[in-house]
Amino acid sequence: MRRYSAFAIAREALRHHEGWDRAWRSPAPKARYDVVIVGAGGHGLATAYYLGKNHGIRNVAVIEKGWLGGGNTGRNTTIIRSNYLQDPSAAIYEKSRSLYETLSQDLNYNVMFSPRGVMMLAQTEHEIRGYQRTAHANALQGVATEFISRQKVKELCPIINIDGPRYPVLGALWQPRGGTARHDAVAWGYARACSDMGMDIIQQTEVTGVTREGGRVTGVETTKGPIACGKLGIVVAGHSGVMAERAGFRLPIESVALQALVSEPIKPVMDVVVMANTVHGYMSQSDKGEMVIGGGADGYNNYTQRGSFHHVEETVRALVETFPIISRLKMLRWWGGIVDMTGDRSPIISKTPVEGVFVNCGWGTGGFKAIPGSGWAMAELMAKGHSPLAEAFSLDRFREGRFIDESVAAGVAH
Ligand SMILES: Cc1cc2nc3c(=O)[nH]c(=O)nc-3n(C[C@H](O)[C@H](O)[C@H](O)COP(=O)(O)OP(=O)(O)OC[C@H]3O[C@@H](n4cnc5c(N)ncnc54)[C@H](O)[C@@H]3O)c2cc1C
Protein backbone atom coordinates (compact mmCIF):
# COMPACT_ATOMS: atom_id res chain seq x y z
CA MET A 1 0.00 0.00 0.00
CA ARG A 2 1.25 3.46 -0.86
CA ARG A 3 2.48 5.39 2.18
CA TYR A 4 0.79 8.63 3.22
CA SER A 5 3.19 11.58 3.25
CA ALA A 6 3.28 15.31 2.54
CA PHE A 7 4.74 14.44 -0.86
CA ALA A 8 1.83 12.05 -1.62
CA ILE A 9 -0.71 14.76 -0.69
CA ALA A 10 1.01 17.26 -3.00
CA ARG A 11 1.16 14.73 -5.84
CA GLU A 12 -2.52 13.80 -5.47
CA ALA A 13 -3.53 17.46 -5.28
CA LEU A 14 -2.11 17.81 -8.80
CA ARG A 15 -3.96 14.64 -9.95
CA HIS A 16 -7.42 15.56 -8.63
CA HIS A 17 -6.97 12.94 -5.85
CA GLU A 18 -7.61 10.07 -8.24
CA GLY A 19 -4.55 8.02 -7.32
CA TRP A 20 -5.33 7.10 -3.71
CA ASP A 21 -5.67 3.38 -2.89
CA ARG A 22 -8.65 2.16 -0.87
CA ALA A 23 -7.65 2.34 2.80
CA TRP A 24 -8.61 -1.32 3.37
CA ARG A 25 -9.93 -4.16 1.23
CA SER A 26 -13.44 -5.65 1.68
CA PRO A 27 -12.85 -9.30 0.77
CA ALA A 28 -15.23 -12.27 0.84
CA PRO A 29 -14.38 -14.58 3.76
CA LYS A 30 -12.02 -17.51 3.14
CA ALA A 31 -12.94 -21.00 4.34
CA ARG A 32 -10.25 -21.04 7.06
CA TYR A 33 -7.98 -18.68 9.01
CA ASP A 34 -5.33 -19.34 11.64
CA VAL A 35 -7.00 -16.72 13.82
CA VAL A 36 -10.48 -15.20 13.75
CA ILE A 37 -11.17 -12.09 15.80
CA VAL A 38 -14.83 -11.23 16.45
CA GLY A 39 -15.38 -7.47 16.63
CA ALA A 40 -13.68 -4.76 14.56
CA GLY A 41 -13.57 -2.17 17.31
CA GLY A 42 -10.25 -0.69 18.36
CA HIS A 43 -9.35 -3.64 20.60
CA GLY A 44 -10.11 -6.30 17.96
CA LEU A 45 -8.23 -4.44 15.23
CA ALA A 46 -5.26 -3.71 17.50
CA THR A 47 -5.12 -7.40 18.47
CA ALA A 48 -4.98 -8.36 14.79
CA TYR A 49 -2.36 -5.70 14.07
CA TYR A 50 0.04 -6.83 16.83
CA LEU A 51 -0.53 -10.51 15.94
CA GLY A 52 0.87 -9.63 12.51
CA LYS A 53 3.46 -7.07 13.52
CA ASN A 54 4.90 -8.66 16.67
CA HIS A 55 4.28 -12.37 16.06
CA GLY A 56 4.17 -12.80 12.26
CA ILE A 57 0.63 -14.31 12.35
CA ARG A 58 -1.08 -12.85 9.30
CA ASN A 59 -3.68 -15.39 8.18
CA VAL A 60 -6.22 -13.50 10.26
CA ALA A 61 -9.83 -12.39 9.78
CA VAL A 62 -11.55 -9.68 11.80
CA ILE A 63 -15.32 -10.17 11.59
CA GLU A 64 -17.65 -7.27 12.33
CA LYS A 65 -21.42 -7.33 12.41
CA GLY A 66 -21.76 -3.62 11.61
CA TRP A 67 -19.10 -1.29 10.28
CA LEU A 68 -15.57 -1.15 11.68
CA GLY A 69 -15.24 1.30 14.56
CA GLY A 70 -19.04 1.63 14.77
CA GLY A 71 -19.27 0.31 18.34
CA ASN A 72 -17.89 2.07 21.40
CA THR A 73 -14.66 2.88 19.57
CA GLY A 74 -16.49 5.45 17.45
CA ARG A 75 -18.71 6.67 20.29
CA ASN A 76 -16.37 7.58 23.11
CA THR A 77 -15.04 10.88 24.38
CA THR A 78 -11.41 9.91 23.53
CA ILE A 79 -9.74 10.53 26.89
CA ILE A 80 -6.32 8.91 27.24
CA ARG A 81 -4.59 8.62 30.62
CA SER A 82 -2.82 6.01 32.72
CA ASN A 83 -3.17 7.34 36.28
CA TYR A 84 -4.70 4.15 37.72
CA LEU A 85 -4.08 2.94 41.25
CA GLN A 86 -3.17 -0.75 41.05
CA ASP A 87 0.15 -1.93 39.58
CA PRO A 88 -1.24 -4.23 36.82
CA SER A 89 -3.56 -1.44 35.63
CA ALA A 90 -0.86 1.23 35.62
CA ALA A 91 1.38 -1.16 33.65
CA ILE A 92 -1.09 -1.86 30.83
CA TYR A 93 -2.58 1.64 30.63
CA GLU A 94 0.88 3.25 30.63
CA LYS A 95 2.07 0.82 27.95
CA SER A 96 -0.95 1.89 25.97
CA ARG A 97 -0.41 5.61 26.53
CA SER A 98 3.23 5.28 25.50
CA LEU A 99 2.23 3.41 22.30
CA TYR A 100 -0.17 6.28 21.51
CA GLU A 101 2.80 8.67 21.54
CA THR A 102 4.13 7.15 18.29
CA LEU A 103 1.00 5.49 16.92
CA SER A 104 0.62 7.89 13.98
CA GLN A 105 4.16 7.07 12.83
CA ASP A 106 3.77 3.33 13.49
CA LEU A 107 0.53 3.09 11.50
CA ASN A 108 1.44 5.79 8.93
CA TYR A 109 -1.98 7.26 9.76
CA ASN A 110 -2.59 10.47 11.68
CA VAL A 111 -4.52 9.47 14.81
CA MET A 112 -4.23 13.06 16.09
CA PHE A 113 -2.87 12.07 19.50
CA SER A 114 -2.93 15.27 21.54
CA PRO A 115 -1.14 14.96 24.91
CA ARG A 116 -2.72 18.15 26.21
CA GLY A 117 -2.90 17.02 29.85
CA VAL A 118 -5.71 15.45 31.89
CA MET A 119 -6.80 16.69 35.31
CA MET A 120 -9.13 14.90 37.70
CA LEU A 121 -10.62 17.47 40.06
CA ALA A 122 -10.66 16.89 43.80
CA GLN A 123 -13.87 18.50 45.07
CA THR A 124 -14.12 16.83 48.47
CA GLU A 125 -11.55 16.15 51.24
CA HIS A 126 -11.98 12.45 50.54
CA GLU A 127 -11.00 12.95 46.89
CA ILE A 128 -7.87 14.88 47.91
CA ARG A 129 -6.72 11.90 49.96
CA GLY A 130 -7.63 9.45 47.18
CA TYR A 131 -5.79 11.36 44.46
CA GLN A 132 -2.73 12.00 46.63
CA ARG A 133 -2.59 8.27 47.20
CA THR A 134 -2.82 7.64 43.44
CA ALA A 135 -0.06 10.21 42.78
CA HIS A 136 2.21 8.36 45.25
CA ALA A 137 1.33 4.98 43.66
CA ASN A 138 2.01 6.42 40.19
CA ALA A 139 5.42 7.71 41.34
CA LEU A 140 6.36 4.14 42.32
CA GLN A 141 4.96 2.76 39.04
CA GLY A 142 6.89 5.24 36.88
CA VAL A 143 3.71 7.01 35.69
CA ALA A 144 4.24 10.79 35.57
CA THR A 145 1.42 12.42 37.56
CA GLU A 146 1.26 14.98 40.36
CA PHE A 147 -1.28 16.39 42.77
CA ILE A 148 -1.68 20.11 41.96
CA SER A 149 -3.16 23.01 43.93
CA ARG A 150 -6.47 24.72 43.13
CA GLN A 151 -4.54 27.81 41.98
CA LYS A 152 -2.64 25.68 39.47
CA VAL A 153 -5.98 24.21 38.28
CA LYS A 154 -7.24 27.74 37.59
CA GLU A 155 -4.01 28.63 35.79
CA LEU A 156 -4.23 25.56 33.53
CA CYS A 157 -7.95 25.93 32.88
CA PRO A 158 -9.14 29.53 33.38
CA ILE A 159 -12.81 28.79 32.57
CA ILE A 160 -13.18 26.69 35.73
CA ASN A 161 -14.97 28.26 38.67
CA ILE A 162 -12.89 27.02 41.61
CA ASP A 163 -15.13 28.67 44.23
CA GLY A 164 -18.37 26.78 43.59
CA PRO A 165 -20.77 26.96 46.55
CA ARG A 166 -21.45 23.21 46.70
CA TYR A 167 -18.29 21.68 45.30
CA PRO A 168 -15.32 24.09 45.32
CA VAL A 169 -12.22 22.83 43.51
CA LEU A 170 -9.63 21.81 46.14
CA GLY A 171 -6.88 20.52 43.84
CA ALA A 172 -6.45 17.92 41.11
CA LEU A 173 -4.57 14.84 39.99
CA TRP A 174 -2.70 16.04 36.90
CA GLN A 175 -1.21 13.88 34.16
CA PRO A 176 0.56 16.21 31.73
CA ARG A 177 1.08 13.55 28.99
CA GLY A 178 -2.52 12.33 29.08
CA GLY A 179 -4.85 13.73 26.43
CA THR A 180 -7.03 12.72 23.51
CA ALA A 181 -6.84 11.16 20.03
CA ARG A 182 -9.24 10.97 17.10
CA HIS A 183 -11.22 7.78 17.82
CA ASP A 184 -12.27 6.93 14.24
CA ALA A 185 -8.71 7.44 13.04
CA VAL A 186 -7.44 4.91 15.58
CA ALA A 187 -9.81 2.27 14.16
CA TRP A 188 -9.14 3.29 10.54
CA GLY A 189 -5.37 3.37 11.03
CA TYR A 190 -5.27 -0.13 12.53
CA ALA A 191 -7.67 -1.42 9.85
CA ARG A 192 -5.53 -0.05 7.03
CA ALA A 193 -2.37 -1.52 8.52
CA CYS A 194 -4.05 -4.93 9.04
CA SER A 195 -5.36 -4.96 5.48
CA ASP A 196 -1.91 -4.03 4.25
CA MET A 197 -0.50 -7.12 6.02
CA GLY A 198 -2.98 -9.29 4.07
CA MET A 199 -5.54 -9.72 6.85
CA ASP A 200 -9.24 -9.77 5.95
CA ILE A 201 -11.63 -7.32 7.61
CA ILE A 202 -15.11 -8.66 6.97
CA GLN A 203 -17.83 -6.13 7.78
CA GLN A 204 -21.64 -6.54 7.89
CA THR A 205 -21.19 -10.14 9.06
CA GLU A 206 -22.39 -11.33 12.44
CA VAL A 207 -20.79 -14.26 14.26
CA THR A 208 -23.81 -16.28 15.36
CA GLY A 209 -22.16 -19.39 16.80
CA VAL A 210 -18.90 -21.05 17.78
CA THR A 211 -18.18 -24.61 16.66
CA ARG A 212 -16.20 -26.92 18.97
CA GLU A 213 -14.85 -30.43 18.97
CA GLY A 214 -13.58 -32.14 22.10
CA GLY A 215 -13.55 -28.90 24.09
CA ARG A 216 -11.54 -27.06 21.42
CA VAL A 217 -12.67 -24.37 19.00
CA THR A 218 -12.87 -25.37 15.32
CA GLY A 219 -14.54 -22.33 13.81
CA VAL A 220 -17.43 -19.89 13.81
CA GLU A 221 -20.88 -19.72 12.27
CA THR A 222 -21.57 -16.39 10.60
CA THR A 223 -24.33 -14.77 8.59
CA LYS A 224 -22.06 -15.39 5.57
CA GLY A 225 -21.57 -19.09 6.38
CA PRO A 226 -19.14 -21.13 8.47
CA ILE A 227 -15.47 -20.16 8.81
CA ALA A 228 -12.91 -22.54 10.30
CA CYS A 229 -10.16 -21.25 12.57
CA GLY A 230 -7.32 -22.44 14.78
CA LYS A 231 -7.81 -19.75 17.44
CA LEU A 232 -10.66 -17.39 18.21
CA GLY A 233 -10.53 -13.98 19.91
CA ILE A 234 -13.80 -12.57 21.25
CA VAL A 235 -13.43 -8.78 21.41
CA VAL A 236 -16.98 -7.43 21.34
CA ALA A 237 -17.25 -5.06 24.36
CA GLY A 238 -20.97 -4.68 25.26
CA HIS A 239 -21.87 -7.98 23.57
CA SER A 240 -19.27 -10.09 25.41
CA GLY A 241 -21.87 -11.92 27.48
CA VAL A 242 -23.85 -12.78 24.35
CA MET A 243 -20.79 -14.07 22.47
CA ALA A 244 -19.51 -16.02 25.50
CA GLU A 245 -22.85 -17.79 25.70
CA ARG A 246 -22.53 -18.71 22.02
CA ALA A 247 -19.09 -20.16 22.80
CA GLY A 248 -20.46 -22.16 25.74
CA PHE A 249 -19.26 -20.32 28.86
CA ARG A 250 -20.35 -17.45 31.11
CA LEU A 251 -18.62 -14.16 31.92
CA PRO A 252 -18.89 -12.09 35.12
CA ILE A 253 -19.94 -9.02 33.18
CA GLU A 254 -22.84 -6.59 32.81
CA SER A 255 -23.81 -4.48 29.78
CA VAL A 256 -25.09 -0.93 30.24
CA ALA A 257 -25.55 2.09 28.01
CA LEU A 258 -23.13 4.99 28.55
CA GLN A 259 -23.81 8.38 27.05
CA ALA A 260 -22.03 11.51 25.86
CA LEU A 261 -22.89 14.77 24.12
CA VAL A 262 -21.28 17.66 22.26
CA SER A 263 -22.09 21.34 22.15
CA GLU A 264 -22.12 23.68 19.19
CA PRO A 265 -18.55 24.62 18.15
CA ILE A 266 -17.06 27.67 19.85
CA LYS A 267 -13.64 29.34 19.69
CA PRO A 268 -10.85 27.73 21.76
CA VAL A 269 -11.54 28.11 25.49
CA MET A 270 -9.92 25.06 27.04
CA ASP A 271 -6.75 23.17 26.10
CA VAL A 272 -6.79 20.45 28.78
CA VAL A 273 -9.15 17.58 29.62
CA VAL A 274 -11.04 18.00 32.90
CA MET A 275 -12.82 15.24 34.80
CA ALA A 276 -15.06 16.03 37.75
CA ASN A 277 -15.82 12.70 39.35
CA THR A 278 -17.76 13.96 42.36
CA VAL A 279 -20.43 15.60 40.20
CA HIS A 280 -19.96 12.93 37.52
CA GLY A 281 -19.07 14.75 34.35
CA TYR A 282 -16.04 15.53 32.23
CA MET A 283 -15.22 17.86 29.39
CA SER A 284 -12.67 18.67 26.69
CA GLN A 285 -12.74 20.75 23.53
CA SER A 286 -12.51 19.02 20.16
CA ASP A 287 -10.38 20.32 17.30
CA LYS A 288 -13.63 21.49 15.65
CA GLY A 289 -14.41 23.60 18.73
CA GLU A 290 -17.25 21.52 20.17
CA MET A 291 -17.24 20.95 23.92
CA VAL A 292 -17.17 17.15 24.29
CA ILE A 293 -19.03 16.19 27.45
CA GLY A 294 -19.34 12.77 29.02
CA GLY A 295 -21.83 11.69 31.59
CA GLY A 296 -22.78 8.62 33.53
CA ALA A 297 -23.91 5.13 32.68
CA ASP A 298 -27.51 3.97 32.95
CA GLY A 299 -28.34 2.54 36.35
CA TYR A 300 -29.72 -0.70 34.87
CA ASN A 301 -28.51 -3.31 32.38
CA ASN A 302 -29.53 -2.75 28.78
CA TYR A 303 -28.42 -2.88 25.14
CA THR A 304 -29.79 0.47 23.96
CA GLN A 305 -27.17 2.09 21.80
CA ARG A 306 -28.59 5.60 21.98
CA GLY A 307 -28.76 8.70 24.16
CA SER A 308 -31.60 9.95 26.30
CA PHE A 309 -32.61 13.46 27.22
CA HIS A 310 -32.61 13.02 31.00
CA HIS A 311 -28.89 12.12 30.91
CA VAL A 312 -28.10 15.30 28.98
CA GLU A 313 -29.98 17.35 31.54
CA GLU A 314 -28.36 15.58 34.50
CA THR A 315 -24.81 15.87 33.17
CA VAL A 316 -25.06 19.50 32.18
CA ARG A 317 -26.68 20.37 35.50
CA ALA A 318 -23.81 18.61 37.30
CA LEU A 319 -21.11 20.47 35.39
CA VAL A 320 -22.59 23.95 35.31
CA GLU A 321 -21.35 24.97 38.77
CA THR A 322 -17.74 24.19 37.82
CA PHE A 323 -18.07 25.42 34.21
CA PRO A 324 -20.59 28.31 34.29
CA ILE A 325 -19.95 29.07 30.58
CA ILE A 326 -21.75 25.93 29.45
CA SER A 327 -25.08 27.32 30.64
CA ARG A 328 -25.05 29.50 27.51
CA LEU A 329 -24.09 26.73 25.04
CA LYS A 330 -26.48 24.95 22.73
CA MET A 331 -26.04 21.18 22.77
CA LEU A 332 -25.73 19.72 19.27
CA ARG A 333 -26.14 15.98 19.62
CA TRP A 334 -25.97 13.11 22.08
CA TRP A 335 -25.53 9.37 21.73
CA GLY A 336 -24.86 6.15 23.62
CA GLY A 337 -22.68 3.05 23.48
CA ILE A 338 -23.00 -0.32 25.20
CA VAL A 339 -20.19 -0.79 27.69
CA ASP A 340 -19.14 -3.98 29.49
CA MET A 341 -18.59 -3.66 33.22
CA THR A 342 -16.88 -6.10 35.57
CA GLY A 343 -17.32 -6.06 39.35
CA ASP A 344 -13.81 -4.73 40.04
CA ARG A 345 -13.96 -2.26 37.12
CA SER A 346 -10.91 -3.89 35.50
CA PRO A 347 -10.76 -5.63 32.13
CA ILE A 348 -10.57 -9.32 31.27
CA ILE A 349 -7.81 -10.48 28.87
CA SER A 350 -7.85 -14.20 29.21
CA LYS A 351 -7.95 -17.78 28.03
CA THR A 352 -11.41 -19.31 28.48
CA PRO A 353 -12.80 -22.75 29.35
CA VAL A 354 -12.89 -23.51 25.59
CA GLU A 355 -9.40 -24.32 24.31
CA GLY A 356 -8.30 -21.91 21.61
CA VAL A 357 -10.88 -19.27 22.58
CA PHE A 358 -9.58 -16.04 24.13
CA VAL A 359 -11.58 -13.13 25.45
CA ASN A 360 -10.82 -9.43 25.74
CA CYS A 361 -13.56 -7.36 27.39
CA GLY A 362 -14.62 -5.53 30.53
CA TRP A 363 -13.01 -2.20 29.60
CA GLY A 364 -16.27 -0.62 30.65
CA THR A 365 -16.33 3.14 30.44
CA GLY A 366 -12.59 3.54 29.86
CA GLY A 367 -11.18 1.29 27.16
CA PHE A 368 -10.39 3.73 24.35
CA LYS A 369 -7.20 4.75 26.11
CA ALA A 370 -6.24 1.08 26.39
CA ILE A 371 -6.58 0.08 22.73
CA PRO A 372 -2.87 -0.20 21.78
CA GLY A 373 -1.79 -1.80 25.07
CA SER A 374 -4.72 -4.20 25.14
CA GLY A 375 -4.11 -5.26 21.53
CA TRP A 376 -0.43 -5.76 22.32
CA ALA A 377 -1.19 -7.97 25.35
CA MET A 378 -4.05 -9.92 23.72
CA ALA A 379 -1.91 -10.67 20.65
CA GLU A 380 0.91 -11.93 22.87
CA LEU A 381 -1.50 -14.10 24.86
CA MET A 382 -3.02 -15.57 21.69
CA ALA A 383 0.34 -16.14 20.01
CA LYS A 384 2.37 -17.46 22.97
CA GLY A 385 -0.24 -18.54 25.51
CA HIS A 386 1.15 -16.07 28.04
CA SER A 387 1.49 -12.28 28.35
CA PRO A 388 3.03 -10.53 31.38
CA LEU A 389 0.80 -7.48 30.77
CA ALA A 390 -2.36 -9.61 30.71
CA GLU A 391 -1.54 -12.06 33.49
CA ALA A 392 -3.38 -10.30 36.32
CA PHE A 393 -6.47 -9.77 34.13
CA SER A 394 -7.33 -13.45 33.65
CA LEU A 395 -10.78 -14.87 34.36
CA ASP A 396 -9.31 -16.88 37.25
CA ARG A 397 -9.15 -13.77 39.39
CA PHE A 398 -12.91 -13.87 39.96
CA ARG A 399 -12.70 -17.45 41.23
CA GLU A 400 -9.59 -16.85 43.29
CA GLY A 401 -10.60 -13.46 44.72
CA ARG A 402 -7.65 -11.56 43.20
CA PHE A 403 -9.69 -8.50 42.28
CA ILE A 404 -7.98 -5.47 40.77
CA ASP A 405 -10.14 -2.82 42.35
CA GLU A 406 -10.20 0.28 40.15
CA SER A 407 -13.59 1.58 41.21
CA VAL A 408 -12.01 4.93 42.16
CA ALA A 409 -9.85 5.35 39.04
CA ALA A 410 -12.54 4.02 36.70
CA GLY A 411 -15.65 4.95 38.69
CA VAL A 412 -16.57 7.86 36.46
CA ALA A 413 -17.37 7.39 32.80
CA HIS A 414 -14.39 8.25 30.62
C1 LIG B 1 -20.16 7.45 25.56
C2 LIG B 1 -18.87 6.75 25.81
C3 LIG B 1 -17.76 7.49 26.23
C4 LIG B 1 -16.54 6.86 26.45
N1 LIG B 1 -15.46 7.63 26.76
C5 LIG B 1 -14.24 7.06 26.88
C6 LIG B 1 -13.09 7.87 27.08
O1 LIG B 1 -13.16 9.10 27.11
N2 LIG B 1 -11.88 7.25 27.22
C7 LIG B 1 -11.77 5.90 27.19
O2 LIG B 1 -10.65 5.39 27.37
N3 LIG B 1 -12.84 5.10 26.95
C8 LIG B 1 -14.07 5.64 26.78
N4 LIG B 1 -15.17 4.86 26.54
C9 LIG B 1 -15.03 3.40 26.51
C10 LIG B 1 -14.48 2.92 25.18
O3 LIG B 1 -15.19 3.50 24.12
C11 LIG B 1 -14.55 1.41 25.08
O4 LIG B 1 -13.99 0.80 26.24
C12 LIG B 1 -13.77 0.89 23.88
O5 LIG B 1 -14.08 1.64 22.72
C13 LIG B 1 -14.09 -0.56 23.65
O6 LIG B 1 -13.54 -0.93 22.41
P1 LIG B 1 -13.81 -2.36 21.83
O7 LIG B 1 -13.00 -2.48 20.60
O8 LIG B 1 -13.60 -3.36 22.90
O9 LIG B 1 -15.37 -2.37 21.56
P2 LIG B 1 -16.28 -1.76 20.35
O10 LIG B 1 -15.65 -0.56 19.74
O11 LIG B 1 -17.63 -1.64 20.91
O12 LIG B 1 -16.16 -2.92 19.30
C14 LIG B 1 -16.83 -4.16 19.45
C15 LIG B 1 -17.37 -4.54 18.08
O13 LIG B 1 -17.87 -5.87 18.13
C16 LIG B 1 -18.95 -5.94 17.22
N5 LIG B 1 -19.73 -7.15 17.52
C17 LIG B 1 -20.48 -7.40 18.62
N6 LIG B 1 -21.04 -8.62 18.53
C18 LIG B 1 -20.63 -9.16 17.35
C19 LIG B 1 -20.88 -10.39 16.70
N7 LIG B 1 -21.63 -11.33 17.24
N8 LIG B 1 -20.31 -10.60 15.46
C20 LIG B 1 -19.52 -9.66 14.90
N9 LIG B 1 -19.25 -8.46 15.49
C21 LIG B 1 -19.80 -8.23 16.70
C22 LIG B 1 -19.70 -4.64 17.44
O14 LIG B 1 -20.51 -4.31 16.34
C23 LIG B 1 -18.53 -3.65 17.64
O15 LIG B 1 -18.18 -2.96 16.47
C24 LIG B 1 -16.42 5.45 26.31
C25 LIG B 1 -17.53 4.70 25.89
C26 LIG B 1 -18.74 5.35 25.62
C27 LIG B 1 -19.91 4.54 25.15
The ligand as a Tripos MOL2 file, in Angstrom:
@<TRIPOS>MOLECULE
LIG
   53    58     1     0     0
SMALL
NO_CHARGES

@<TRIPOS>ATOM
      1 C1        -20.1650    7.4490   25.5630 C.3       1 LIG1
      2 C2        -18.8700    6.7530   25.8070 C.ar      1 LIG1
      3 C3        -17.7630    7.4930   26.2270 C.ar      1 LIG1
      4 C4        -16.5380    6.8580   26.4530 C.ar      1 LIG1
      5 N1        -15.4570    7.6300   26.7570 N.ar      1 LIG1
      6 C5        -14.2410    7.0620   26.8760 C.ar      1 LIG1
      7 C6        -13.0870    7.8730   27.0770 C.ar      1 LIG1
      8 O1        -13.1600    9.1000   27.1080 O.2       1 LIG1
      9 N2        -11.8800    7.2460   27.2180 N.ar      1 LIG1
     10 C7        -11.7670    5.8990   27.1860 C.ar      1 LIG1
     11 O2        -10.6540    5.3950   27.3690 O.2       1 LIG1
     12 N3        -12.8430    5.0980   26.9540 N.ar      1 LIG1
     13 C8        -14.0710    5.6440   26.7800 C.ar      1 LIG1
     14 N4        -15.1690    4.8630   26.5450 N.ar      1 LIG1
     15 C9        -15.0310    3.3970   26.5100 C.3       1 LIG1
     16 C10       -14.4760    2.9220   25.1820 C.3       1 LIG1
     17 O3        -15.1900    3.4980   24.1240 O.3       1 LIG1
     18 C11       -14.5530    1.4050   25.0820 C.3       1 LIG1
     19 O4        -13.9930    0.7990   26.2380 O.3       1 LIG1
     20 C12       -13.7750    0.8930   23.8780 C.3       1 LIG1
     21 O5        -14.0760    1.6400   22.7230 O.3       1 LIG1
     22 C13       -14.0920   -0.5620   23.6470 C.3       1 LIG1
     23 O6        -13.5390   -0.9340   22.4100 O.3       1 LIG1
     24 P1        -13.8060   -2.3570   21.8290 P.3       1 LIG1
     25 O7        -13.0010   -2.4810   20.5960 O.co2     1 LIG1
     26 O8        -13.6030   -3.3630   22.9030 O.co2     1 LIG1
     27 O9        -15.3710   -2.3650   21.5610 O.3       1 LIG1
     28 P2        -16.2820   -1.7640   20.3490 P.3       1 LIG1
     29 O10       -15.6490   -0.5630   19.7390 O.co2     1 LIG1
     30 O11       -17.6330   -1.6370   20.9100 O.co2     1 LIG1
     31 O12       -16.1610   -2.9250   19.2990 O.3       1 LIG1
     32 C14       -16.8250   -4.1630   19.4460 C.3       1 LIG1
     33 C15       -17.3730   -4.5370   18.0840 C.3       1 LIG1
     34 O13       -17.8730   -5.8730   18.1290 O.3       1 LIG1
     35 C16       -18.9480   -5.9420   17.2170 C.3       1 LIG1
     36 N5        -19.7270   -7.1480   17.5170 N.ar      1 LIG1
     37 C17       -20.4780   -7.4000   18.6210 C.ar      1 LIG1
     38 N6        -21.0360   -8.6220   18.5320 N.ar      1 LIG1
     39 C18       -20.6290   -9.1630   17.3550 C.ar      1 LIG1
     40 C19       -20.8770  -10.3890   16.6980 C.ar      1 LIG1
     41 N7        -21.6350  -11.3320   17.2410 N.pl3     1 LIG1
     42 N8        -20.3070  -10.5970   15.4640 N.ar      1 LIG1
     43 C20       -19.5170   -9.6620   14.8990 C.ar      1 LIG1
     44 N9        -19.2500   -8.4610   15.4860 N.ar      1 LIG1
     45 C21       -19.7990   -8.2250   16.7040 C.ar      1 LIG1
     46 C22       -19.7020   -4.6380   17.4380 C.3       1 LIG1
     47 O14       -20.5050   -4.3110   16.3350 O.3       1 LIG1
     48 C23       -18.5320   -3.6480   17.6440 C.3       1 LIG1
     49 O15       -18.1820   -2.9630   16.4710 O.3       1 LIG1
     50 C24       -16.4210    5.4500   26.3090 C.ar      1 LIG1
     51 C25       -17.5280    4.7040   25.8870 C.ar      1 LIG1
     52 C26       -18.7360    5.3490   25.6210 C.ar      1 LIG1
     53 C27       -19.9080    4.5370   25.1460 C.3       1 LIG1
@<TRIPOS>BOND
     1     1     2 1
     2     2     3 ar
     3     2    52 ar
     4     3     4 ar
     5     4     5 ar
     6     4    50 ar
     7     5     6 ar
     8     6     7 ar
     9     6    13 1
    10     7     8 2
    11     7     9 ar
    12     9    10 ar
    13    10    11 2
    14    10    12 ar
    15    12    13 ar
    16    13    14 ar
    17    14    15 1
    18    14    50 ar
    19    15    16 1
    20    16    17 1
    21    16    18 1
    22    18    19 1
    23    18    20 1
    24    20    21 1
    25    20    22 1
    26    22    23 1
    27    23    24 1
    28    24    25 2
    29    24    26 1
    30    24    27 1
    31    27    28 1
    32    28    29 2
    33    28    30 1
    34    28    31 1
    35    31    32 1
    36    32    33 1
    37    33    34 1
    38    33    48 1
    39    34    35 1
    40    35    36 1
    41    35    46 1
    42    36    37 ar
    43    36    45 ar
    44    37    38 ar
    45    38    39 ar
    46    39    40 ar
    47    39    45 ar
    48    40    41 1
    49    40    42 ar
    50    42    43 ar
    51    43    44 ar
    52    44    45 ar
    53    46    47 1
    54    46    48 1
    55    48    49 1
    56    50    51 ar
    57    51    52 ar
    58    52    53 1
@<TRIPOS>SUBSTRUCTURE
     1 LIG1         1 GROUP 0 **** ****
